[in-house]
Amino acid sequence: MARITAGIASSHIPAVGAALDNGKTGDAYWQPVFAGYEWVKAFERDEKPDVVILVFNDHASAFDMKFIPTFAIGCGEEYAPADEGWGPRPVPKVEGHPDLAWHIAQSLILDEFDMTIINEMDVDHGLTVPLSVMFGQPEAWPVKVIPLAVNVVTYPPPSGNRCWALGEAIARAVASYGEDLNVQIWGTGGMSHQLQGPRAGLINKPWDTAFLDKLTADPDALRHMPHIEYLREAGSEGIELVMWLIMRGALGAKAEELHRFYHVPASNTAVGHIVLRPGD
């Protein structure tokens, strides 16, 4: 039986990928950021997951205003790095797990989630930067990946509670898959940041820290947090944090925190990262 063994959340800042790709990880500015991921890199080497369900948002690479799915699952064989305007990142192609992905898609749809099924798409920094900070610069990614894209770009994004419920449904789907697989689920994006307007550059460390605390101590509060609080306290792009609740919902009512990392700044964003184990 497949099983979800860990939930991981991380920011997916494009400048982090650029720093890695251009050999800047040892620079004084970037060194603290990459040092913060050394723990999880060792964790992943020990855990050896077979598949990662990677929850992310597209940044107008695969989707645009012509086509805006709320939840979309990738069921393809592989996904190429997207050209986001300066050429694709020099990272390996992302290998999918179609059998498990189709099983999850079927289970979710029969569980009354209206999923968009994608068999072909390029994936941008929202997906590739988390892989890079967890696994470094291998010739091939050491896991198969099921992309799960969430609309947090165009209003209205899904509620935190709906994201949590989707995570619960994903856990049920994984548990019903017959092959013995070590599966992790990752939530990406955030933390507090705003990229435009009078509040551009907003970072709210106390709010971010409280969000990290509540992932284990009071997850129900996060389930029911309204969109307006994300926007007010964490900036316009802080709404990406609802994707962390898909990861958290998949772990069950209780979760154990194994590790966290928080750093300001990285570009104009707060970097947040946490590793959780499903509770009893």
C-alpha positions as CSV (number, residue, x, y, z in Angstrom):
1,M,0.0,0.0,0.0
2,A,1.3,3.5,-0.8
3,R,1.7,5.8,2.1
4,I,2.3,9.5,2.8
5,T,5.3,9.6,5.1
6,A,6.1,13.3,5.2
7,G,4.7,16.7,4.4
8,I,7.1,19.5,3.4
9,A,6.5,23.1,2.7
10,S,8.8,25.7,1.1
11,S,8.8,29.0,-0.6
12,H,9.5,28.8,-4.3
13,I,11.3,32.1,-5.0
14,P,12.6,32.4,-8.6
15,A,15.7,34.3,-7.5
16,V,16.7,31.3,-5.4
17,G,16.7,29.2,-8.5
18,A,18.7,31.8,-10.3
19,A,21.3,32.1,-7.5
20,L,21.7,28.3,-7.6
21,D,21.9,28.1,-11.4
22,N,24.5,30.9,-11.6
23,G,26.8,29.7,-8.8
24,K,25.9,32.3,-6.3
25,T,25.0,30.0,-3.3
26,G,28.2,30.9,-1.5
27,D,27.7,34.7,-1.8
28,A,27.2,36.4,1.5
29,Y,23.6,37.3,0.6
30,W,22.5,33.9,-0.5
31,Q,24.6,31.6,1.8
32,P,22.1,31.8,4.8
33,V,19.2,30.8,2.5
34,F,20.9,27.7,1.1
35,A,22.3,26.7,4.5
36,G,18.7,26.6,5.7
37,Y,18.0,23.7,3.4
38,E,20.9,21.5,4.4
39,W,18.9,19.7,7.0
40,V,16.1,18.7,4.5
41,K,18.6,17.6,1.9
42,A,20.1,15.1,4.4
43,F,16.5,14.1,5.4
44,E,15.6,13.4,1.8
45,R,18.7,11.3,1.3
46,D,17.7,9.2,4.2
47,E,14.0,9.0,3.4
48,K,14.4,8.2,-0.3
49,P,10.8,9.0,-1.3
50,D,9.6,7.3,-4.5
51,V,7.0,10.0,-5.4
52,V,6.4,13.6,-4.5
53,I,3.0,15.1,-4.9
54,L,4.1,18.7,-5.5
55,V,1.5,21.4,-4.9
56,F,2.5,24.6,-6.7
57,N,1.1,27.5,-8.7
58,D,1.9,28.3,-12.3
59,H,3.1,31.8,-13.1
60,A,1.6,32.2,-16.6
61,S,3.9,29.5,-18.1
62,A,1.3,26.7,-18.6
63,F,-1.9,28.7,-18.0
64,D,-2.9,32.2,-18.8
65,M,-6.1,34.3,-18.6
66,K,-7.6,32.1,-21.3
67,F,-7.6,29.0,-19.1
68,I,-7.6,29.1,-15.2
69,P,-8.2,25.8,-13.5
70,T,-8.7,26.0,-9.7
71,F,-7.1,22.5,-9.2
72,A,-5.2,20.7,-11.9
73,I,-3.3,17.4,-11.7
74,G,-0.5,16.4,-14.0
75,C,-0.9,12.8,-15.3
76,G,1.9,12.9,-17.9
77,E,5.1,10.9,-18.3
78,E,7.4,13.9,-18.0
79,Y,7.5,17.7,-17.8
80,A,10.1,20.1,-19.2
81,P,11.3,23.2,-17.4
82,A,9.4,26.2,-18.7
83,D,10.9,29.2,-20.5
84,E,9.9,32.1,-18.2
85,G,11.3,34.7,-20.5
86,W,15.1,34.1,-20.0
87,G,15.3,30.5,-21.1
88,P,14.4,27.3,-19.3
89,R,16.3,26.6,-16.0
90,P,19.2,24.3,-16.5
91,V,17.6,21.5,-14.5
92,P,16.6,18.0,-15.3
93,K,13.2,17.2,-16.8
94,V,10.7,16.2,-14.2
95,E,9.6,12.6,-14.5
96,G,5.9,11.9,-13.6
97,H,4.2,8.9,-12.2
98,P,1.2,8.4,-14.5
99,D,-0.2,5.3,-12.8
100,L,-0.4,6.9,-9.4
101,A,-1.5,10.3,-10.8
102,W,-4.4,8.8,-12.7
103,H,-5.4,6.8,-9.7
104,I,-5.4,10.0,-7.6
105,A,-7.3,11.9,-10.3
106,Q,-10.0,9.2,-10.5
107,S,-10.3,9.0,-6.7
108,L,-10.5,12.8,-6.3
109,I,-13.2,13.2,-9.0
110,L,-15.2,10.4,-7.5
111,D,-14.7,12.1,-4.2
112,E,-16.5,15.1,-5.8
113,F,-13.4,17.3,-6.5
114,D,-13.6,18.8,-10.0
115,M,-10.0,18.3,-11.1
116,T,-8.6,19.4,-14.4
117,I,-6.4,16.6,-15.8
118,I,-3.2,17.7,-17.7
119,N,-1.2,15.3,-19.8
120,E,1.3,17.8,-21.1
121,M,2.7,21.0,-19.7
122,D,6.0,22.8,-18.9
123,V,6.7,23.5,-15.3
124,D,8.1,26.8,-14.0
125,H,10.0,27.9,-10.9
126,G,7.0,27.2,-8.7
127,L,7.8,23.5,-9.1
128,T,11.5,23.4,-10.0
129,V,12.9,25.7,-7.3
130,P,11.5,23.4,-4.5
131,L,13.1,20.4,-6.2
132,S,16.4,22.3,-6.4
133,V,16.5,23.4,-2.7
134,M,15.6,19.8,-1.5
135,F,17.9,17.9,-3.9
136,G,20.6,20.2,-5.2
137,Q,21.8,19.9,-8.7
138,P,21.6,16.2,-9.7
139,E,21.8,14.9,-13.3
140,A,18.3,13.5,-12.8
141,W,15.8,14.2,-10.0
142,P,15.8,11.3,-7.6
143,V,12.0,11.1,-7.3
144,K,9.0,11.0,-9.6
145,V,6.7,14.0,-9.3
146,I,3.0,14.4,-9.6
147,P,2.4,18.2,-10.2
148,L,-0.8,19.6,-8.6
149,A,-1.4,23.2,-9.7
150,V,-3.6,25.5,-7.8
151,N,-5.0,28.9,-8.9
152,V,-3.7,31.5,-6.5
153,V,-3.0,34.1,-9.1
154,T,-6.5,35.2,-10.3
155,Y,-9.4,35.9,-7.9
156,P,-11.1,33.8,-6.6
157,P,-8.6,31.3,-5.3
158,P,-9.8,28.3,-3.3
159,S,-10.4,28.7,0.4
160,G,-8.1,27.3,3.0
161,N,-10.7,24.8,4.1
162,R,-11.3,23.5,0.5
163,C,-7.5,23.1,0.2
164,W,-7.4,21.2,3.5
165,A,-10.2,18.9,2.3
166,L,-8.4,18.3,-1.0
167,G,-5.4,17.2,1.1
168,E,-7.6,14.8,3.0
169,A,-8.9,13.4,-0.2
170,I,-5.4,13.0,-1.6
171,A,-4.4,11.0,1.5
172,R,-7.4,8.7,0.9
173,A,-6.4,8.2,-2.7
174,V,-2.8,7.4,-1.9
175,A,-3.8,5.0,0.8
176,S,-6.0,3.1,-1.7
177,Y,-3.2,2.6,-4.2
178,G,-1.9,-1.0,-4.2
179,E,1.8,-0.5,-4.9
180,D,4.2,-0.1,-2.0
181,L,5.4,3.5,-2.5
182,N,7.0,6.0,-0.1
183,V,5.0,9.2,-1.0
184,Q,5.7,12.8,0.2
185,I,3.4,15.8,-0.3
186,W,4.9,19.2,-0.7
187,G,3.1,22.6,-0.4
188,T,4.9,25.5,-2.0
189,G,4.8,29.3,-2.3
190,G,4.8,32.1,0.2
191,M,5.6,33.3,2.7
192,S,4.6,36.9,3.2
193,H,5.4,39.0,0.1
194,Q,3.9,41.5,-2.3
195,L,5.4,42.2,-5.7
196,Q,3.6,45.3,-6.8
197,G,1.7,48.5,-5.6
198,P,2.4,50.8,-2.7
199,R,3.1,47.8,-0.4
200,A,5.6,46.1,-2.7
201,G,8.3,44.5,-0.5
202,L,6.0,43.8,2.4
203,I,7.3,41.1,4.8
204,N,5.5,40.3,8.0
205,K,7.8,38.1,10.1
206,P,5.4,37.8,13.2
207,W,2.5,36.7,11.0
208,D,4.7,34.2,9.1
209,T,6.0,32.8,12.4
210,A,2.5,32.4,13.8
211,F,1.4,30.6,10.6
212,L,4.3,28.1,11.0
213,D,3.3,27.6,14.6
214,K,-0.3,26.9,13.8
215,L,0.5,24.3,11.2
216,T,1.0,21.9,14.1
217,A,-0.5,23.7,17.1
218,D,-3.8,25.0,15.7
219,P,-4.4,23.9,12.1
220,D,-8.1,24.5,12.4
221,A,-7.5,28.2,12.7
222,L,-5.6,28.1,9.3
223,R,-8.4,26.1,7.7
224,H,-10.9,28.9,8.3
225,M,-8.7,32.0,7.8
226,P,-10.4,34.3,5.2
227,H,-8.6,35.4,2.1
228,I,-8.6,39.0,3.3
229,E,-6.3,38.2,6.2
230,Y,-3.7,36.7,3.8
231,L,-3.9,39.8,1.7
232,R,-3.8,42.2,4.6
233,E,-1.2,40.6,6.7
234,A,1.0,38.6,4.2
235,G,0.6,40.7,1.0
236,S,-1.0,40.0,-2.3
237,E,1.2,37.0,-3.0
238,G,0.9,35.7,0.6
239,I,-2.3,33.9,-0.6
240,E,0.0,31.2,-2.0
241,L,0.1,29.8,1.5
242,V,-3.3,28.2,1.1
243,M,-1.3,25.6,-0.9
244,W,0.5,24.6,2.2
245,L,-2.9,23.6,3.6
246,I,-3.3,20.9,0.9
247,M,-0.1,19.4,2.3
248,R,-1.2,19.8,5.9
249,G,-4.6,18.3,5.3
250,A,-3.0,15.2,3.8
251,L,-1.2,14.5,7.1
252,G,-4.3,14.1,9.3
253,A,-5.5,16.0,12.3
254,K,-2.2,15.8,14.1
255,A,1.3,16.3,12.8
256,E,4.8,16.4,14.3
257,E,7.2,19.2,13.4
258,L,10.6,17.8,12.5
259,H,12.3,20.9,11.2
260,R,11.7,24.5,10.2
261,F,13.6,27.3,8.7
262,Y,12.8,31.0,8.2
263,H,14.9,33.7,6.8
264,V,14.5,37.4,5.6
265,P,15.2,38.5,3.0
266,A,15.6,36.5,-0.2
267,S,15.0,38.8,-3.0
268,N,12.0,40.8,-1.6
269,T,10.4,37.7,0.0
270,A,10.4,35.9,3.3
271,V,11.7,32.3,2.9
272,G,9.7,29.8,4.9
273,H,10.2,26.0,5.1
274,I,8.9,23.3,7.4
275,V,9.0,19.5,7.5
276,L,6.2,17.5,9.2
277,R,5.5,13.9,9.9
278,P,1.9,12.6,9.9
279,G,0.6,12.2,13.4
280,D,-1.2,9.2,15.0
